[in-house]
């Protein structure tokens, strides 16, 4: 049996494999970093959007309480943005749940209601995420 002693190509092959392995590790690390950054951005953006939709819903609910102090809440849709707002009024506490793009956030507002003749005045005392 004759052994082949030509090693000229084996050093080049090992070098190519080592460089390829290093490049693969670098690419996978960069990809993981980009994915994490994208999720952080999406979460921050969703949180801000939920807050602004909740504020809009709160304004709508407070407006309805001004017309009818016995208003107890309902589901308010924002169809153009695929968002629903579930508002529940319990005395002088408004609970709001915002749902969009598989993201849900809950808020609560404390209000005071005073009546002046036939008009209801609604004043926001406290508002925040729960």
C-alpha positions as CSV (number, residue, x, y, z in Angstrom):
1,X,0.0,0.0,0.0
2,X,1.4,3.3,-1.1
3,X,0.9,6.4,1.2
4,X,0.4,9.8,-0.5
5,X,2.7,12.3,1.0
6,X,1.5,15.5,-0.8
7,X,0.5,17.9,1.9
8,X,0.4,21.1,-0.2
9,X,-3.4,21.4,-0.2
10,X,-4.1,20.4,3.4
11,X,-2.8,23.6,5.0
12,X,-4.9,25.7,2.6
13,X,-8.0,23.6,3.4
14,X,-7.5,23.8,7.2
15,X,-7.0,27.6,6.8
16,X,-10.2,28.0,4.8
17,X,-12.1,25.9,7.4
18,X,-10.8,28.0,10.3
19,X,-11.6,31.3,8.6
20,X,-15.1,30.1,7.7
21,X,-15.7,29.0,11.3
22,X,-14.6,32.4,12.6
23,X,-16.8,34.2,10.0
24,X,-19.8,32.1,10.9
25,X,-19.4,32.9,14.6
26,X,-19.2,36.6,13.8
27,X,-22.3,36.6,11.6
28,X,-24.3,34.6,14.1
29,X,-23.3,37.0,16.9
30,X,-24.3,40.1,14.8
31,X,-27.6,38.5,13.9
32,X,-28.4,37.8,17.5
33,X,-27.6,41.3,18.5
34,X,-29.8,42.7,15.7
35,X,-32.7,40.5,16.8
36,X,-32.4,41.6,20.4
37,X,-32.3,45.3,19.3
38,X,-35.4,44.8,17.1
39,X,-37.4,43.3,20.0
40,X,-36.4,46.1,22.3
41,X,-37.5,48.7,19.7
42,X,-40.8,46.9,19.1
43,X,-41.5,46.7,22.9
44,X,-40.7,50.4,23.4
45,X,-42.8,51.4,20.4
46,X,-45.7,49.2,21.5
47,X,-45.6,50.7,25.0
48,X,-45.7,54.2,23.7
49,X,-48.5,53.4,21.2
50,X,-50.6,51.8,24.0
51,X,-50.2,54.8,26.2
52,X,-51.4,57.2,23.5
53,X,-54.4,55.0,22.6
54,X,-55.2,54.7,26.3
55,X,-55.1,58.5,26.6
56,X,-57.4,58.9,23.6
57,X,-59.8,56.3,25.1
58,X,-59.7,58.1,28.5
59,X,-60.7,61.4,26.8
60,X,-63.6,59.7,25.0
61,X,-64.8,58.1,28.3
62,X,-64.5,61.4,30.2
63,X,-66.5,63.1,27.4
64,X,-69.2,60.5,27.7
65,X,-69.4,60.8,31.5
66,X,-69.9,64.6,31.0
67,X,-73.0,63.8,29.0
68,X,-74.2,60.9,31.2
69,X,-72.8,60.5,34.7
70,X,-74.2,57.0,34.9
71,X,-72.0,55.9,31.9
72,X,-70.4,52.6,32.8
73,X,-68.0,52.0,29.9
74,X,-67.8,49.9,26.8
75,X,-65.5,48.6,24.2
76,X,-64.2,51.3,21.9
77,X,-62.7,50.3,18.6
78,X,-60.0,52.1,16.6
79,X,-60.6,50.1,13.4
80,X,-58.0,51.9,11.2
81,X,-55.3,50.9,13.7
82,X,-56.7,47.5,14.7
83,X,-56.9,48.6,18.3
84,X,-59.6,48.0,20.9
85,X,-60.0,49.8,24.2
86,X,-62.1,48.2,26.9
87,X,-63.2,50.9,29.3
88,X,-64.9,50.2,32.6
89,X,-66.2,53.0,34.9
90,X,-66.7,52.1,38.5
91,X,-67.8,55.2,40.4
92,X,-64.9,57.6,40.0
93,X,-62.4,55.1,38.8
94,X,-61.9,54.3,35.1
95,X,-60.1,51.1,34.1
96,X,-58.8,50.9,30.5
97,X,-57.3,47.9,28.7
98,X,-55.7,48.5,25.4
99,X,-55.3,45.6,23.0
100,X,-53.4,45.7,19.7
101,X,-50.9,43.5,17.8
102,X,-50.8,40.9,20.5
103,X,-49.9,43.6,23.0
104,X,-52.1,44.4,26.0
105,X,-51.6,47.2,28.5
106,X,-53.8,48.2,31.4
107,X,-54.3,51.8,32.8
108,X,-56.3,53.3,35.6
109,X,-57.6,56.8,36.1
110,X,-59.1,58.4,39.1
111,X,-61.6,61.2,38.4
112,X,-63.9,63.6,40.2
113,X,-67.4,64.3,39.0
114,X,-69.3,67.4,39.9
115,X,-72.6,68.6,38.7
116,X,-73.4,72.2,37.9
117,X,-77.0,72.4,36.9
118,X,-77.4,69.8,34.1
119,X,-73.7,69.8,33.1
120,X,-71.3,67.2,34.6
121,X,-67.7,68.4,35.1
122,X,-65.1,65.7,35.1
123,X,-61.6,66.3,36.4
124,X,-58.7,63.9,36.1
125,X,-57.0,63.4,39.5
126,X,-54.6,60.5,38.8
127,X,-53.7,58.5,35.7
128,X,-51.2,55.7,35.1
129,X,-50.3,52.2,33.9
130,X,-51.2,49.4,36.3
